[in-house]
Amino acid sequence: MIVCAGKSEQFDFAIPVGIGLMDAAITLTILCITEKPKEICFVGTAGSYGEIEKMQIIESGAAANIENSFFTASAYSPIENIVSCETSKKQPIVNSSNYITTDSTLAVQYLKKNIHLENMEFYAIAKVAQRFGISVRGIFCVTNYCDADAHKDFLKNHEEAMRLLDKYMASKI
């Protein structure tokens, strides 16, 4: 099953599940109960914490849910905050939050934890897949760096990223 966030990130070949952690988790849970997929593939855009260049397409089966407050020692979490499907190759970890990182000094902290990309939905997708015992992967096109220009660059590069994802997925399905 191929899924995407929806709204401005919608594809003819994918089912939209909603933007952000909660909407994606709720909708995908319903889909898993009713459709019983054998695999879930999430397609969308991502921001880079600095080492992966803009407009690259990256595949990953590893997701994290770490908030910026983790790096200022002003919060902690009792949940399992990194999920990874079994894979033979090392993959970049994709962090998810309902907030977009715009502080490049925090982006460096993510890299120190081997977390390279930021996408609002992927952790929720991975957790639902894990709960149902379904393999999961994400395919992302990088639109921006996680810095002060994140939103401006996302808007500037979004249309091209969507075109690249369409082309990439056409070669896969």
Contacts in CASP RR format, 6 or more apart in sequence:
PFRMAT RR
TARGET T0000
AUTHOR 0000-0000-0000
METHOD contacts of the structure
MODEL  1
MIVCAGKSEQFDFAIPVGIGLMDAAITLTILCITEKPKEICFVGTAGSYG
EIEKMQIIESGAAANIENSFFTASAYSPIENIVSCETSKKQPIVNSSNYI
TTDSTLAVQYLKKNIHLENMEFYAIAKVAQRFGISVRGIFCVTNYCDADA
HKDFLKNHEEAMRLLDKYMASKI
1 15 0 8 1.000
1 31 0 8 1.000
1 35 0 8 1.000
1 37 0 8 1.000
1 39 0 8 1.000
1 40 0 8 1.000
1 41 0 8 1.000
2 11 0 8 1.000
2 13 0 8 1.000
2 14 0 8 1.000
2 15 0 8 1.000
2 41 0 8 1.000
2 42 0 8 1.000
2 43 0 8 1.000
2 169 0 8 1.000
2 173 0 8 1.000
3 14 0 8 1.000
3 15 0 8 1.000
3 16 0 8 1.000
3 17 0 8 1.000
3 28 0 8 1.000
3 31 0 8 1.000
3 40 0 8 1.000
3 41 0 8 1.000
3 42 0 8 1.000
3 43 0 8 1.000
3 125 0 8 1.000
4 10 0 8 1.000
4 11 0 8 1.000
4 14 0 8 1.000
4 15 0 8 1.000
4 16 0 8 1.000
4 17 0 8 1.000
4 42 0 8 1.000
4 43 0 8 1.000
4 44 0 8 1.000
5 16 0 8 1.000
5 17 0 8 1.000
5 18 0 8 1.000
5 19 0 8 1.000
5 20 0 8 1.000
5 24 0 8 1.000
5 44 0 8 1.000
5 120 0 8 1.000
5 121 0 8 1.000
6 16 0 8 1.000
6 17 0 8 1.000
6 18 0 8 1.000
6 19 0 8 1.000
7 16 0 8 1.000
7 18 0 8 1.000
7 19 0 8 1.000
8 158 0 8 1.000
9 44 0 8 1.000
9 45 0 8 1.000
9 162 0 8 1.000
10 16 0 8 1.000
11 43 0 8 1.000
11 162 0 8 1.000
11 165 0 8 1.000
11 166 0 8 1.000
11 169 0 8 1.000
13 169 0 8 1.000
13 173 0 8 1.000
14 43 0 8 1.000
15 31 0 8 1.000
16 27 0 8 1.000
17 23 0 8 1.000
17 24 0 8 1.000
17 27 0 8 1.000
17 28 0 8 1.000
17 31 0 8 1.000
17 121 0 8 1.000
17 125 0 8 1.000
18 24 0 8 1.000
18 27 0 8 1.000
18 121 0 8 1.000
19 120 0 8 1.000
19 121 0 8 1.000
20 96 0 8 1.000
20 98 0 8 1.000
20 120 0 8 1.000
20 121 0 8 1.000
20 124 0 8 1.000
21 65 0 8 1.000
21 96 0 8 1.000
21 97 0 8 1.000
21 98 0 8 1.000
21 120 0 8 1.000
21 121 0 8 1.000
21 123 0 8 1.000
21 124 0 8 1.000
22 98 0 8 1.000
22 124 0 8 1.000
24 120 0 8 1.000
24 121 0 8 1.000
24 124 0 8 1.000
24 125 0 8 1.000
24 128 0 8 1.000
25 124 0 8 1.000
25 125 0 8 1.000
25 127 0 8 1.000
25 128 0 8 1.000
28 40 0 8 1.000
28 124 0 8 1.000
28 125 0 8 1.000
28 128 0 8 1.000
28 129 0 8 1.000
29 128 0 8 1.000
29 131 0 8 1.000
31 37 0 8 1.000
32 40 0 8 1.000
32 128 0 8 1.000
32 129 0 8 1.000
32 132 0 8 1.000
32 134 0 8 1.000
37 134 0 8 1.000
38 134 0 8 1.000
38 135 0 8 1.000
39 134 0 8 1.000
39 135 0 8 1.000
39 136 0 8 1.000
39 137 0 8 1.000
40 125 0 8 1.000
40 128 0 8 1.000
40 129 0 8 1.000
40 134 0 8 1.000
40 135 0 8 1.000
40 136 0 8 1.000
40 137 0 8 1.000
41 136 0 8 1.000
41 137 0 8 1.000
41 138 0 8 1.000
41 139 0 8 1.000
42 121 0 8 1.000
42 122 0 8 1.000
42 125 0 8 1.000
42 136 0 8 1.000
42 137 0 8 1.000
42 138 0 8 1.000
42 139 0 8 1.000
43 138 0 8 1.000
43 139 0 8 1.000
43 140 0 8 1.000
43 165 0 8 1.000
43 169 0 8 1.000
44 119 0 8 1.000
44 138 0 8 1.000
44 139 0 8 1.000
44 140 0 8 1.000
44 141 0 8 1.000
44 161 0 8 1.000
44 165 0 8 1.000
45 119 0 8 1.000
45 140 0 8 1.000
45 141 0 8 1.000
45 142 0 8 1.000
45 143 0 8 1.000
45 154 0 8 1.000
45 158 0 8 1.000
45 161 0 8 1.000
45 162 0 8 1.000
45 165 0 8 1.000
46 58 0 8 1.000
46 94 0 8 1.000
46 117 0 8 1.000
46 118 0 8 1.000
46 119 0 8 1.000
46 140 0 8 1.000
46 141 0 8 1.000
46 142 0 8 1.000
46 143 0 8 1.000
47 100 0 8 1.000
47 117 0 8 1.000
47 118 0 8 1.000
47 119 0 8 1.000
47 142 0 8 1.000
47 143 0 8 1.000
47 144 0 8 1.000
47 145 0 8 1.000
47 146 0 8 1.000
47 150 0 8 1.000
47 154 0 8 1.000
48 54 0 8 1.000
48 116 0 8 1.000
48 117 0 8 1.000
48 118 0 8 1.000
48 142 0 8 1.000
48 144 0 8 1.000
48 145 0 8 1.000
48 146 0 8 1.000
49 101 0 8 1.000
49 107 0 8 1.000
49 108 0 8 1.000
49 110 0 8 1.000
49 111 0 8 1.000
49 115 0 8 1.000
49 116 0 8 1.000
49 117 0 8 1.000
49 118 0 8 1.000
49 145 0 8 1.000
49 146 0 8 1.000
50 107 0 8 1.000
50 111 0 8 1.000
50 116 0 8 1.000
50 145 0 8 1.000
50 146 0 8 1.000
51 111 0 8 1.000
51 116 0 8 1.000
52 58 0 8 1.000
52 92 0 8 1.000
52 116 0 8 1.000
52 117 0 8 1.000
52 142 0 8 1.000
53 142 0 8 1.000
54 142 0 8 1.000
54 143 0 8 1.000
54 144 0 8 1.000
54 145 0 8 1.000
54 153 0 8 1.000
54 157 0 8 1.000
55 141 0 8 1.000
55 142 0 8 1.000
55 143 0 8 1.000
55 157 0 8 1.000
55 160 0 8 1.000
55 161 0 8 1.000
55 164 0 8 1.000
56 141 0 8 1.000
56 142 0 8 1.000
57 139 0 8 1.000
57 140 0 8 1.000
57 141 0 8 1.000
57 142 0 8 1.000
57 164 0 8 1.000
57 165 0 8 1.000
57 168 0 8 1.000
58 92 0 8 1.000
58 116 0 8 1.000
58 117 0 8 1.000
58 139 0 8 1.000
58 140 0 8 1.000
58 141 0 8 1.000
58 142 0 8 1.000
59 91 0 8 1.000
59 137 0 8 1.000
59 138 0 8 1.000
59 139 0 8 1.000
59 140 0 8 1.000
60 91 0 8 1.000
60 92 0 8 1.000
60 93 0 8 1.000
60 94 0 8 1.000
60 117 0 8 1.000
60 122 0 8 1.000
60 137 0 8 1.000
60 138 0 8 1.000
60 140 0 8 1.000
61 84 0 8 1.000
61 85 0 8 1.000
61 87 0 8 1.000
61 91 0 8 1.000
61 94 0 8 1.000
61 126 0 8 1.000
61 136 0 8 1.000
61 137 0 8 1.000
61 138 0 8 1.000
62 82 0 8 1.000
62 83 0 8 1.000
62 84 0 8 1.000
62 85 0 8 1.000
62 87 0 8 1.000
62 91 0 8 1.000
62 92 0 8 1.000
62 93 0 8 1.000
62 94 0 8 1.000
62 126 0 8 1.000
63 82 0 8 1.000
63 83 0 8 1.000
63 84 0 8 1.000
63 93 0 8 1.000
63 94 0 8 1.000
63 95 0 8 1.000
63 96 0 8 1.000
63 122 0 8 1.000
63 123 0 8 1.000
63 125 0 8 1.000
63 126 0 8 1.000
63 127 0 8 1.000
64 81 0 8 1.000
64 82 0 8 1.000
64 83 0 8 1.000
64 93 0 8 1.000
64 94 0 8 1.000
64 95 0 8 1.000
64 96 0 8 1.000
64 113 0 8 1.000
64 115 0 8 1.000
64 123 0 8 1.000
65 77 0 8 1.000
65 79 0 8 1.000
65 81 0 8 1.000
65 82 0 8 1.000
65 95 0 8 1.000
65 96 0 8 1.000
65 97 0 8 1.000
65 123 0 8 1.000
66 81 0 8 1.000
66 95 0 8 1.000
66 97 0 8 1.000
66 110 0 8 1.000
66 113 0 8 1.000
66 115 0 8 1.000
67 75 0 8 1.000
67 77 0 8 1.000
67 97 0 8 1.000
67 99 0 8 1.000
68 97 0 8 1.000
68 99 0 8 1.000
68 101 0 8 1.000
68 103 0 8 1.000
68 106 0 8 1.000
69 75 0 8 1.000
70 76 0 8 1.000
70 77 0 8 1.000
71 106 0 8 1.000
71 109 0 8 1.000
82 93 0 8 1.000
83 123 0 8 1.000
83 126 0 8 1.000
83 127 0 8 1.000
83 130 0 8 1.000
84 91 0 8 1.000
84 93 0 8 1.000
84 126 0 8 1.000
85 126 0 8 1.000
85 129 0 8 1.000
85 130 0 8 1.000
85 135 0 8 1.000
85 136 0 8 1.000
85 137 0 8 1.000
92 114 0 8 1.000
92 115 0 8 1.000
92 116 0 8 1.000
92 117 0 8 1.000
93 113 0 8 1.000
93 114 0 8 1.000
93 115 0 8 1.000
93 116 0 8 1.000
93 117 0 8 1.000
94 115 0 8 1.000
94 116 0 8 1.000
94 117 0 8 1.000
94 118 0 8 1.000
94 119 0 8 1.000
94 122 0 8 1.000
94 123 0 8 1.000
94 138 0 8 1.000
94 140 0 8 1.000
95 110 0 8 1.000
95 115 0 8 1.000
95 117 0 8 1.000
95 118 0 8 1.000
95 119 0 8 1.000
95 123 0 8 1.000
96 118 0 8 1.000
96 119 0 8 1.000
96 120 0 8 1.000
96 121 0 8 1.000
96 122 0 8 1.000
96 123 0 8 1.000
96 124 0 8 1.000
97 118 0 8 1.000
97 120 0 8 1.000
98 120 0 8 1.000
100 118 0 8 1.000
100 120 0 8 1.000
100 146 0 8 1.000
100 150 0 8 1.000
100 151 0 8 1.000
101 107 0 8 1.000
101 110 0 8 1.000
101 118 0 8 1.000
101 146 0 8 1.000
101 150 0 8 1.000
102 146 0 8 1.000
102 147 0 8 1.000
102 148 0 8 1.000
102 150 0 8 1.000
102 151 0 8 1.000
103 146 0 8 1.000
103 147 0 8 1.000
103 148 0 8 1.000
104 145 0 8 1.000
104 146 0 8 1.000
104 147 0 8 1.000
104 148 0 8 1.000
106 146 0 8 1.000
107 145 0 8 1.000
107 146 0 8 1.000
107 147 0 8 1.000
110 116 0 8 1.000
110 118 0 8 1.000
110 146 0 8 1.000
117 140 0 8 1.000
117 142 0 8 1.000
118 146 0 8 1.000
119 140 0 8 1.000
122 138 0 8 1.000
122 140 0 8 1.000
125 136 0 8 1.000
125 138 0 8 1.000
126 136 0 8 1.000
129 135 0 8 1.000
129 136 0 8 1.000
130 136 0 8 1.000
139 165 0 8 1.000
139 168 0 8 1.000
139 169 0 8 1.000
141 161 0 8 1.000
141 162 0 8 1.000
141 164 0 8 1.000
141 165 0 8 1.000
141 168 0 8 1.000
142 161 0 8 1.000
143 153 0 8 1.000
143 154 0 8 1.000
143 157 0 8 1.000
143 158 0 8 1.000
143 161 0 8 1.000
144 150 0 8 1.000
144 151 0 8 1.000
144 153 0 8 1.000
144 154 0 8 1.000
144 157 0 8 1.000
145 153 0 8 1.000
END
